[in-house]
Amino acid sequence: MCEVLKDILVNGGHEVETVPDGSEGVKLFKKKDFHLVFTDLGMPTKSGWQVAKEVKKINKNTPVALITGWEVQLDRSKLKKSGVDLVINKPFKVDQVLRLVQEGMELKRVPRGVKRK
């Protein structure tokens, strides 16, 4: 799944770095600045929820997108509290991923605490 997502993003004109698990993702995030983080809900070493919380502790302004094969039915406030800004369900389509990236970039531009219309 990681390689498929990487191919979609690279073909969409984005720079992408991948890691094999959640712990490695958090380590990489501590070293580099990223515009958006994709994390899978079910991963080795750390869940997507754990990765999202740790990313937000490091940089609260980086949008986090949770990828899941399970239906995640949480309201917006619960997602935010967990550090998750966006959710995409598997199987996903190329246009869904690229739209999600656009949405993530819009979130990054809007200062936290400012309500969106």
N, CA, C and O atoms as CSV, one atom per row, in Angstrom:
chain,resi,resn,atom,element,x,y,z
A,1,MET,N,N,0.826,-1.188,0.000
A,1,MET,CA,C,0.000,0.000,0.000
A,1,MET,C,C,0.873,1.256,0.000
A,1,MET,O,O,0.544,2.251,-0.647
A,2,CYS,N,N,1.968,1.199,0.720
A,2,CYS,CA,C,2.876,2.339,0.815
A,2,CYS,C,C,3.426,2.713,-0.562
A,2,CYS,O,O,3.493,3.893,-0.907
A,3,GLU,N,N,3.815,1.718,-1.338
A,3,GLU,CA,C,4.371,1.976,-2.669
A,3,GLU,C,C,3.312,2.526,-3.624
A,3,GLU,O,O,3.611,3.385,-4.453
A,4,VAL,N,N,2.088,2.040,-3.512
A,4,VAL,CA,C,0.994,2.538,-4.351
A,4,VAL,C,C,0.751,4.014,-4.045
A,4,VAL,O,O,0.624,4.832,-4.956
A,5,LEU,N,N,0.686,4.342,-2.767
A,5,LEU,CA,C,0.472,5.727,-2.357
A,5,LEU,C,C,1.629,6.607,-2.822
A,5,LEU,O,O,1.417,7.719,-3.307
A,6,LYS,N,N,2.839,6.109,-2.671
A,6,LYS,CA,C,4.015,6.858,-3.115
A,6,LYS,C,C,3.937,7.137,-4.609
A,6,LYS,O,O,4.179,8.264,-5.039
A,7,ASP,N,N,3.601,6.127,-5.405
A,7,ASP,CA,C,3.486,6.302,-6.859
A,7,ASP,C,C,2.441,7.356,-7.217
A,7,ASP,O,O,2.667,8.188,-8.096
A,8,ILE,N,N,1.297,7.319,-6.535
A,8,ILE,CA,C,0.235,8.300,-6.792
A,8,ILE,C,C,0.751,9.710,-6.516
A,8,ILE,O,O,0.556,10.621,-7.321
A,9,LEU,N,N,1.404,9.878,-5.383
A,9,LEU,CA,C,1.870,11.206,-4.980
A,9,LEU,C,C,3.001,11.714,-5.873
A,9,LEU,O,O,3.008,12.881,-6.264
A,10,VAL,N,N,3.948,10.845,-6.192
A,10,VAL,CA,C,5.064,11.242,-7.060
A,10,VAL,C,C,4.535,11.615,-8.447
A,10,VAL,O,O,4.943,12.628,-9.016
A,11,ASN,N,N,3.634,10.807,-8.988
A,11,ASN,CA,C,3.038,11.114,-10.289
A,11,ASN,C,C,2.205,12.393,-10.251
A,11,ASN,O,O,1.984,13.030,-11.281
A,12,GLY,N,N,1.745,12.762,-9.052
A,12,GLY,CA,C,1.002,14.003,-8.869
A,12,GLY,C,C,1.909,15.203,-8.655
A,12,GLY,O,O,1.429,16.314,-8.428
A,13,GLY,N,N,3.240,14.983,-8.725
A,13,GLY,CA,C,4.187,16.081,-8.622
A,13,GLY,C,C,4.698,16.369,-7.225
A,13,GLY,O,O,5.263,17.435,-6.980
A,14,HIS,N,N,4.508,15.435,-6.304
A,14,HIS,CA,C,4.917,15.649,-4.918
A,14,HIS,C,C,6.196,14.895,-4.589
A,14,HIS,O,O,6.466,13.833,-5.150
A,15,GLU,N,N,6.980,15.453,-3.675
A,15,GLU,CA,C,8.149,14.748,-3.149
A,15,GLU,C,C,7.666,13.870,-2.002
A,15,GLU,O,O,6.863,14.304,-1.176
A,16,VAL,N,N,8.155,12.639,-1.953
A,16,VAL,CA,C,7.655,11.670,-0.984
A,16,VAL,C,C,8.808,10.914,-0.345
A,16,VAL,O,O,9.767,10.535,-1.018
A,17,GLU,N,N,8.704,10.700,0.951
A,17,GLU,CA,C,9.620,9.806,1.652
A,17,GLU,C,C,8.764,8.780,2.375
A,17,GLU,O,O,7.739,9.118,2.969
A,18,THR,N,N,9.191,7.526,2.321
A,18,THR,CA,C,8.450,6.460,2.992
A,18,THR,C,C,9.345,5.764,4.007
A,18,THR,O,O,10.571,5.773,3.900
A,19,VAL,N,N,8.701,5.171,4.979
A,19,VAL,CA,C,9.391,4.395,6.015
A,19,VAL,C,C,8.588,3.126,6.260
A,19,VAL,O,O,7.399,3.076,5.945
A,20,PRO,N,N,9.231,2.089,6.824
A,20,PRO,CA,C,8.541,0.810,6.975
A,20,PRO,C,C,7.562,0.723,8.146
A,20,PRO,O,O,6.728,-0.181,8.178
A,21,ASP,N,N,7.647,1.655,9.121
A,21,ASP,CA,C,6.759,1.558,10.277
A,21,ASP,C,C,6.601,2.914,10.965
A,21,ASP,O,O,7.264,3.889,10.611
A,22,GLY,N,N,5.716,2.950,11.944
A,22,GLY,CA,C,5.400,4.187,12.641
A,22,GLY,C,C,6.557,4.790,13.412
A,22,GLY,O,O,6.726,6.009,13.416
A,23,SER,N,N,7.355,3.962,14.064
A,23,SER,CA,C,8.497,4.478,14.828
A,23,SER,C,C,9.494,5.172,13.915
A,23,SER,O,O,10.000,6.246,14.244
A,24,GLU,N,N,9.777,4.565,12.773
A,24,GLU,CA,C,10.700,5.171,11.812
A,24,GLU,C,C,10.123,6.467,11.255
A,24,GLU,O,O,10.858,7.418,10.988
A,25,GLY,N,N,8.816,6.499,11.082
A,25,GLY,CA,C,8.168,7.712,10.595
A,25,GLY,C,C,8.336,8.869,11.560
A,25,GLY,O,O,8.643,9.987,11.146
A,26,VAL,N,N,8.140,8.612,12.830
A,26,VAL,CA,C,8.299,9.665,13.845
A,26,VAL,C,C,9.757,10.120,13.903
A,26,VAL,O,O,10.025,11.316,14.011
A,27,LYS,N,N,10.697,9.184,13.833
A,27,LYS,CA,C,12.120,9.549,13.836
A,27,LYS,C,C,12.453,10.462,12.666
A,27,LYS,O,O,13.146,11.465,12.837
A,28,LEU,N,N,11.963,10.120,11.474
A,28,LEU,CA,C,12.216,10.932,10.286
A,28,LEU,C,C,11.565,12.305,10.430
A,28,LEU,O,O,12.154,13.317,10.049
A,29,PHE,N,N,10.369,12.342,10.971
A,29,PHE,CA,C,9.654,13.603,11.138
A,29,PHE,C,C,10.403,14.548,12.082
A,29,PHE,O,O,10.353,15.765,11.910
A,30,LYS,N,N,11.084,13.996,13.063
A,30,LYS,CA,C,11.871,14.815,13.994
A,30,LYS,C,C,13.065,15.472,13.301
A,30,LYS,O,O,13.545,16.517,13.741
A,31,LYS,N,N,13.542,14.858,12.217
A,31,LYS,CA,C,14.730,15.344,11.518
A,31,LYS,C,C,14.416,16.304,10.378
A,31,LYS,O,O,15.252,17.136,10.025
A,32,LYS,N,N,13.222,16.200,9.796
A,32,LYS,CA,C,12.899,16.964,8.587
A,32,LYS,C,C,11.533,17.632,8.716
A,32,LYS,O,O,10.676,17.214,9.494
A,33,ASP,N,N,11.371,18.677,7.928
A,33,ASP,CA,C,10.091,19.369,7.882
A,33,ASP,C,C,9.269,18.800,6.727
A,33,ASP,O,O,9.751,18.724,5.597
A,34,PHE,N,N,8.043,18.406,7.007
A,34,PHE,CA,C,7.142,17.866,5.991
A,34,PHE,C,C,5.879,18.711,5.936
A,34,PHE,O,O,5.437,19.248,6.952
A,35,HIS,N,N,5.301,18.827,4.748
A,35,HIS,CA,C,4.064,19.584,4.590
A,35,HIS,C,C,2.841,18.795,5.018
A,35,HIS,O,O,1.836,19.376,5.428
A,36,LEU,N,N,2.921,17.467,4.924
A,36,LEU,CA,C,1.786,16.605,5.224
A,36,LEU,C,C,2.314,15.223,5.585
A,36,LEU,O,O,3.295,14.754,5.010
A,37,VAL,N,N,1.653,14.576,6.543
A,37,VAL,CA,C,2.030,13.216,6.937
A,37,VAL,C,C,0.856,12.284,6.666
A,37,VAL,O,O,-0.266,12.536,7.106
A,38,PHE,N,N,1.127,11.209,5.941
A,38,PHE,CA,C,0.164,10.119,5.776
A,38,PHE,C,C,0.584,9.016,6.727
A,38,PHE,O,O,1.765,8.673,6.795
A,39,THR,N,N,-0.361,8.458,7.458
A,39,THR,CA,C,-0.069,7.327,8.321
A,39,THR,C,C,-1.196,6.314,8.207
A,39,THR,O,O,-2.372,6.674,8.151
A,40,ASP,N,N,-0.823,5.054,8.173
A,40,ASP,CA,C,-1.822,3.992,8.119
A,40,ASP,C,C,-2.280,3.706,9.544
A,40,ASP,O,O,-1.489,3.797,10.483
A,41,LEU,N,N,-3.536,3.366,9.705
A,41,LEU,CA,C,-4.051,3.070,11.038
A,41,LEU,C,C,-3.355,1.849,11.636
A,41,LEU,O,O,-2.937,1.878,12.793
A,42,GLY,N,N,-3.231,0.787,10.860
A,42,GLY,CA,C,-2.619,-0.439,11.357
A,42,GLY,C,C,-1.216,-0.619,10.818
A,42,GLY,O,O,-1.032,-0.967,9.651
A,43,MET,N,N,-0.213,-0.380,11.674
A,43,MET,CA,C,1.190,-0.519,11.272
A,43,MET,C,C,1.976,-1.214,12.375
A,43,MET,O,O,1.540,-1.262,13.525
A,44,PRO,N,N,3.136,-1.750,12.015
A,44,PRO,CA,C,4.012,-2.302,13.053
A,44,PRO,C,C,4.588,-1.182,13.927
A,44,PRO,O,O,4.737,-0.052,13.463
A,45,THR,N,N,4.896,-1.473,15.126
A,45,THR,CA,C,5.554,-0.643,16.155
A,45,THR,C,C,4.691,0.470,16.729
A,45,THR,O,O,4.697,0.662,17.945
A,46,LYS,N,N,3.952,1.208,15.918
A,46,LYS,CA,C,3.058,2.273,16.398
A,46,LYS,C,C,1.846,2.321,15.482
A,46,LYS,O,O,1.961,2.142,14.269
A,47,SER,N,N,0.695,2.561,16.069
A,47,SER,CA,C,-0.511,2.706,15.258
A,47,SER,C,C,-0.536,4.100,14.621
A,47,SER,O,O,0.230,4.983,15.007
A,48,GLY,N,N,-1.399,4.275,13.672
A,48,GLY,CA,C,-1.571,5.583,13.057
A,48,GLY,C,C,-2.006,6.632,14.062
A,48,GLY,O,O,-1.624,7.798,13.955
A,49,TRP,N,N,-2.811,6.222,15.046
A,49,TRP,CA,C,-3.232,7.156,16.107
A,49,TRP,C,C,-2.009,7.644,16.892
A,49,TRP,O,O,-1.886,8.834,17.182
A,50,GLN,N,N,-1.113,6.721,17.232
A,50,GLN,CA,C,0.089,7.091,17.986
A,50,GLN,C,C,0.990,8.004,17.172
A,50,GLN,O,O,1.523,8.985,17.692
A,51,VAL,N,N,1.159,7.684,15.905
A,51,VAL,CA,C,1.981,8.524,15.031
A,51,VAL,C,C,1.391,9.931,14.962
A,51,VAL,O,O,2.122,10.914,15.088
A,52,ALA,N,N,0.093,10.037,14.765
A,52,ALA,CA,C,-0.561,11.356,14.665
A,52,ALA,C,C,-0.324,12.180,15.926
A,52,ALA,O,O,0.014,13.361,15.839
A,53,LYS,N,N,-0.496,11.577,17.082
A,53,LYS,CA,C,-0.293,12.309,18.343
A,53,LYS,C,C,1.150,12.782,18.478
A,53,LYS,O,O,1.396,13.907,18.915
A,54,GLU,N,N,2.102,11.932,18.107
A,54,GLU,CA,C,3.508,12.310,18.225
A,54,GLU,C,C,3.887,13.393,17.224
A,54,GLU,O,O,4.657,14.297,17.548
A,55,VAL,N,N,3.356,13.308,16.023
A,55,VAL,CA,C,3.612,14.340,15.010
A,55,VAL,C,C,3.108,15.690,15.533
A,55,VAL,O,O,3.809,16.695,15.420
A,56,LYS,N,N,1.910,15.719,16.099
A,56,LYS,CA,C,1.333,16.970,16.596
A,56,LYS,C,C,2.118,17.527,17.786
A,56,LYS,O,O,2.172,18.742,17.975
A,57,LYS,N,N,2.721,16.656,18.582
A,57,LYS,CA,C,3.564,17.137,19.684
A,57,LYS,C,C,4.804,17.839,19.134
A,57,LYS,O,O,5.285,18.810,19.719
A,58,ILE,N,N,5.312,17.348,18.017
A,58,ILE,CA,C,6.512,17.920,17.408
A,58,ILE,C,C,6.166,19.195,16.636
A,58,ILE,O,O,6.854,20.207,16.770
A,59,ASN,N,N,5.100,19.148,15.827
A,59,ASN,CA,C,4.684,20.311,15.040
A,59,ASN,C,C,3.171,20.255,14.864
A,59,ASN,O,O,2.659,19.517,14.023
A,60,LYS,N,N,2.477,21.030,15.654
A,60,LYS,CA,C,1.011,20.991,15.632
A,60,LYS,C,C,0.407,21.491,14.324
A,60,LYS,O,O,-0.772,21.258,14.057
A,61,ASN,N,N,1.209,22.179,13.504
A,61,ASN,CA,C,0.693,22.733,12.250
A,61,ASN,C,C,0.814,21.803,11.052
A,61,ASN,O,O,0.336,22.133,9.966
A,62,THR,N,N,1.439,20.659,11.228
A,62,THR,CA,C,1.552,19.714,10.118
A,62,THR,C,C,0.293,18.859,10.046
A,62,THR,O,O,-0.018,18.143,10.998
A,63,PRO,N,N,-0.429,18.920,8.943
A,63,PRO,CA,C,-1.623,18.088,8.803
A,63,PRO,C,C,-1.263,16.600,8.765
A,63,PRO,O,O,-0.258,16.205,8.175
A,64,VAL,N,N,-2.100,15.790,9.402
A,64,VAL,CA,C,-1.916,14.344,9.428
A,64,VAL,C,C,-3.139,13.688,8.793
A,64,VAL,O,O,-4.279,13.947,9.180
A,65,ALA,N,N,-2.868,12.829,7.803
A,65,ALA,CA,C,-3.924,12.083,7.119
A,65,ALA,C,C,-3.837,10.621,7.540
A,65,ALA,O,O,-2.783,9.998,7.417
A,66,LEU,N,N,-4.929,10.083,8.028
A,66,LEU,CA,C,-5.006,8.697,8.467
A,66,LEU,C,C,-5.594,7.847,7.352
A,66,LEU,O,O,-6.682,8.128,6.849
A,67,ILE,N,N,-4.869,6.812,6.975
A,67,ILE,CA,C,-5.327,5.867,5.952
A,67,ILE,C,C,-5.834,4.632,6.680
A,67,ILE,O,O,-5.152,4.101,7.556
A,68,THR,N,N,-7.013,4.178,6.327
A,68,THR,CA,C,-7.563,3.020,7.014
A,68,THR,C,C,-8.398,2.148,6.088
A,68,THR,O,O,-9.062,2.636,5.173
A,69,GLY,N,N,-8.348,0.873,6.343
A,69,GLY,CA,C,-9.209,-0.079,5.651
A,69,GLY,C,C,-10.461,-0.331,6.465
A,69,GLY,O,O,-11.405,-0.968,5.997
A,70,TRP,N,N,-10.459,0.180,7.699
A,70,TRP,CA,C,-11.619,0.072,8.568
A,70,TRP,C,C,-12.392,1.364,8.489
A,70,TRP,O,O,-11.806,2.429,8.296
A,71,GLU,N,N,-13.676,1.286,8.631
A,71,GLU,CA,C,-14.489,2.501,8.625
A,71,GLU,C,C,-14.233,3.273,9.912
A,71,GLU,O,O,-14.528,2.786,11.004
A,72,VAL,N,N,-13.693,4.458,9.783
A,72,VAL,CA,C,-13.461,5.313,10.942
A,72,VAL,C,C,-14.593,6.321,10.988
A,72,VAL,O,O,-14.654,7.238,10.168
A,73,GLN,N,N,-15.475,6.152,11.936
A,73,GLN,CA,C,-16.635,7.021,12.074
A,73,GLN,C,C,-16.513,7.845,13.344
A,73,GLN,O,O,-17.219,7.605,14.323
A,74,LEU,N,N,-15.618,8.810,13.320
A,74,LEU,CA,C,-15.438,9.701,14.451
A,74,LEU,C,C,-15.800,11.110,14.037
A,74,LEU,O,O,-15.606,11.498,12.885
A,75,ASP,N,N,-16.325,11.873,14.977
A,75,ASP,CA,C,-16.618,13.255,14.616
A,75,ASP,C,C,-15.337,14.079,14.559
A,75,ASP,O,O,-14.293,13.660,15.059
A,76,ARG,N,N,-15.426,15.237,13.952
A,76,ARG,CA,C,-14.275,16.104,13.691
A,76,ARG,C,C,-13.497,16.418,14.969
A,76,ARG,O,O,-12.266,16.415,14.956
A,77,SER,N,N,-14.195,16.686,16.065
A,77,SER,CA,C,-13.504,17.056,17.303
A,77,SER,C,C,-12.712,15.878,17.871
A,77,SER,O,O,-11.623,16.073,18.410
A,78,LYS,N,N,-13.241,14.673,17.759
A,78,LYS,CA,C,-12.508,13.491,18.239
A,78,LYS,C,C,-11.277,13.230,17.379
A,78,LYS,O,O,-10.223,12.852,17.889
A,79,LEU,N,N,-11.417,13.430,16.083
A,79,LEU,CA,C,-10.271,13.261,15.198
A,79,LEU,C,C,-9.187,14.274,15.547
A,79,LEU,O,O,-8.019,13.909,15.679
A,80,LYS,N,N,-9.560,15.539,15.697
A,80,LYS,CA,C,-8.594,16.589,16.040
A,80,LYS,C,C,-7.900,16.279,17.352
A,80,LYS,O,O,-6.688,16.452,17.479
A,81,LYS,N,N,-8.666,15.823,18.320
A,81,LYS,CA,C,-8.102,15.491,19.633
A,81,LYS,C,C,-7.069,14.371,19.505
A,81,LYS,O,O,-6.123,14.304,20.289
A,82,SER,N,N,-7.248,13.505,18.530
A,82,SER,CA,C,-6.320,12.400,18.288
A,82,SER,C,C,-5.150,12.812,17.408
A,82,SER,O,O,-4.237,12.019,17.179
A,83,GLY,N,N,-5.169,14.052,16.910
A,83,GLY,CA,C,-4.089,14.527,16.054
A,83,GLY,C,C,-4.317,14.266,14.577
A,83,GLY,O,O,-3.430,14.511,13.758
A,84,VAL,N,N,-5.498,13.770,14.229
A,84,VAL,CA,C,-5.805,13.437,12.838
A,84,VAL,C,C,-6.630,14.563,12.219
A,84,VAL,O,O,-7.659,14.968,12.759
A,85,ASP,N,N,-6.160,15.056,11.077
A,85,ASP,CA,C,-6.862,16.134,10.379
A,85,ASP,C,C,-7.733,15.613,9.245
A,85,ASP,O,O,-8.785,16.182,8.952
A,86,LEU,N,N,-7.295,14.530,8.606
A,86,LEU,CA,C,-7.958,14.002,7.419
A,86,LEU,C,C,-7.994,12.477,7.486
A,86,LEU,O,O,-7.119,11.852,8.086
A,87,VAL,N,N,-9.010,11.887,6.867
A,87,VAL,CA,C,-9.123,10.422,6.820
A,87,VAL,C,C,-9.414,10.016,5.392
A,87,VAL,O,O,-10.236,10.629,4.711
A,88,ILE,N,N,-8.728,8.970,4.946
A,88,ILE,CA,C,-9.022,8.380,3.635
A,88,ILE,C,C,-9.151,6.871,3.827
A,88,ILE,O,O,-8.299,6.230,4.442
A,89,ASN,N,N,-10.224,6.329,3.292
A,89,ASN,CA,C,-10.482,4.902,3.440
A,89,ASN,C,C,-9.966,4.122,2.243
A,89,ASN,O,O,-10.058,4.568,1.099
A,90,LYS,N,N,-9.416,2.936,2.535
A,90,LYS,CA,C,-9.007,2.005,1.485
A,90,LYS,C,C,-10.234,1.212,1.065
A,90,LYS,O,O,-11.103,0.952,1.898
A,91,PRO,N,N,-10.330,0.836,-0.150
A,91,PRO,CA,C,-9.446,1.204,-1.252
A,91,PRO,C,C,-9.749,2.635,-1.680
A,91,PRO,O,O,-10.905,3.059,-1.675
A,92,PHE,N,N,-8.716,3.372,-2.049
A,92,PHE,CA,C,-8.907,4.750,-2.468
A,92,PHE,C,C,-8.551,4.890,-3.940
A,92,PHE,O,O,-7.899,4.028,-4.531
A,93,LYS,N,N,-8.997,5.993,-4.510
A,93,LYS,CA,C,-8.733,6.290,-5.919
A,93,LYS,C,C,-7.706,7.408,-5.997
A,93,LYS,O,O,-7.540,8.181,-5.054
A,94,VAL,N,N,-7.025,7.484,-7.123
A,94,VAL,CA,C,-5.972,8.480,-7.325
A,94,VAL,C,C,-6.495,9.885,-7.045
A,94,VAL,O,O,-5.855,10.649,-6.322
A,95,ASP,N,N,-7.648,10.232,-7.607
A,95,ASP,CA,C,-8.177,11.581,-7.421
A,95,ASP,C,C,-8.514,11.868,-5.961
A,95,ASP,O,O,-8.408,13.015,-5.527
A,96,GLN,N,N,-8.917,10.858,-5.192
A,96,GLN,CA,C,-9.189,11.052,-3.765
A,96,GLN,C,C,-7.916,11.426,-3.018
A,96,GLN,O,O,-7.928,12.316,-2.168
A,97,VAL,N,N,-6.828,10.752,-3.333
A,97,VAL,CA,C,-5.553,11.029,-2.674
A,97,VAL,C,C,-5.083,12.439,-2.998
A,97,VAL,O,O,-4.661,13.174,-2.105
A,98,LEU,N,N,-5.151,12.816,-4.252
A,98,LEU,CA,C,-4.680,14.135,-4.662
A,98,LEU,C,C,-5.558,15.247,-4.086
A,98,LEU,O,O,-5.051,16.313,-3.737
A,99,ARG,N,N,-6.856,15.011,-3.985
A,99,ARG,CA,C,-7.753,15.980,-3.338
A,99,ARG,C,C,-7.417,16.113,-1.858
A,99,ARG,O,O,-7.446,17.212,-1.303
A,100,LEU,N,N,-7.101,14.994,-1.225
A,100,LEU,CA,C,-6.751,15.002,0.192
A,100,LEU,C,C,-5.480,15.826,0.424
A,100,LEU,O,O,-5.385,16.553,1.413
A,101,VAL,N,N,-4.514,15.715,-0.477
A,101,VAL,CA,C,-3.286,16.510,-0.361
A,101,VAL,C,C,-3.639,17.991,-0.459
A,101,VAL,O,O,-3.141,18.793,0.331
A,102,GLN,N,N,-4.478,18.361,-1.401
A,102,GLN,CA,C,-4.902,19.763,-1.538
A,102,GLN,C,C,-5.569,20.248,-0.256
A,102,GLN,O,O,-5.290,21.346,0.225
A,103,GLU,N,N,-6.437,19.430,0.282
A,103,GLU,CA,C,-7.135,19.787,1.516
A,103,GLU,C,C,-6.137,19.958,2.667
A,103,GLU,O,O,-6.269,20.870,3.483
A,104,GLY,N,N,-5.152,19.081,2.720
A,104,GLY,CA,C,-4.119,19.184,3.751
A,104,GLY,C,C,-3.323,20.465,3.634
A,104,GLY,O,O,-2.992,21.089,4.642
A,105,MET,N,N,-3.012,20.861,2.408
A,105,MET,CA,C,-2.264,22.110,2.199
A,105,MET,C,C,-3.100,23.329,2.590
A,105,MET,O,O,-2.568,24.317,3.097
A,106,GLU,N,N,-4.401,23.254,2.352
A,106,GLU,CA,C,-5.289,24.341,2.781
A,106,GLU,C,C,-5.322,24.426,4.304
A,106,GLU,O,O,-5.319,25.522,4.865
A,107,LEU,N,N,-5.353,23.284,4.971
A,107,LEU,CA,C,-5.335,23.268,6.439
A,107,LEU,C,C,-4.060,23.895,6.967
A,107,LEU,O,O,-4.087,24.634,7.951
A,108,LYS,N,N,-2.950,23.607,6.321
A,108,LYS,CA,C,-1.663,24.127,6.768
A,108,LYS,C,C,-1.614,25.652,6.642
A,108,LYS,O,O,-0.970,26.319,7.452
A,109,ARG,N,N,-2.288,26.204,5.634
A,109,ARG,CA,C,-2.281,27.660,5.419
A,109,ARG,C,C,-3.198,28.406,6.383
A,109,ARG,O,O,-2.979,29.587,6.655
A,110,VAL,N,N,-4.221,27.732,6.902
A,110,VAL,CA,C,-5.157,28.391,7.813
A,110,VAL,C,C,-4.584,28.321,9.227
A,110,VAL,O,O,-4.369,27.227,9.748
A,111,PRO,N,N,-4.332,29.472,9.855
A,111,PRO,CA,C,-3.786,29.443,11.223
A,111,PRO,C,C,-4.701,28.674,12.168
A,111,PRO,O,O,-5.925,28.777,12.083
A,112,ARG,N,N,-4.104,27.913,13.058
A,112,ARG,CA,C,-4.866,27.140,14.044
A,112,ARG,C,C,-5.693,28.093,14.902
A,112,ARG,O,O,-5.246,29.188,15.242
A,113,GLY,N,N,-6.880,27.669,15.238
A,113,GLY,CA,C,-7.758,28.495,16.053
A,113,GLY,C,C,-8.688,29.369,15.206
A,113,GLY,O,O,-9.659,29.925,15.719
A,114,VAL,N,N,-8.390,29.487,13.914
A,114,VAL,CA,C,-9.244,30.262,13.014
A,114,VAL,C,C,-10.248,29.296,12.411
A,114,VAL,O,O,-9.875,28.270,11.843
A,115,LYS,N,N,-11.521,29.632,12.537
A,115,LYS,CA,C,-12.545,28.755,11.995
A,115,LYS,C,C,-12.654,28.935,10.505
A,115,LYS,O,O,-12.617,30.051,9.986
A,116,ARG,N,N,-12.791,27.798,9.815
A,116,ARG,CA,C,-12.964,27.817,8.367
A,116,ARG,C,C,-14.441,27.960,8.055
A,116,ARG,O,O,-15.289,27.457,8.792
A,117,LYS,N,N,-14.748,28.640,6.972
A,117,LYS,CA,C,-16.142,28.818,6.545
A,117,LYS,C,C,-16.575,27.655,5.726
A,117,LYS,O,O,-17.718,27.613,5.270
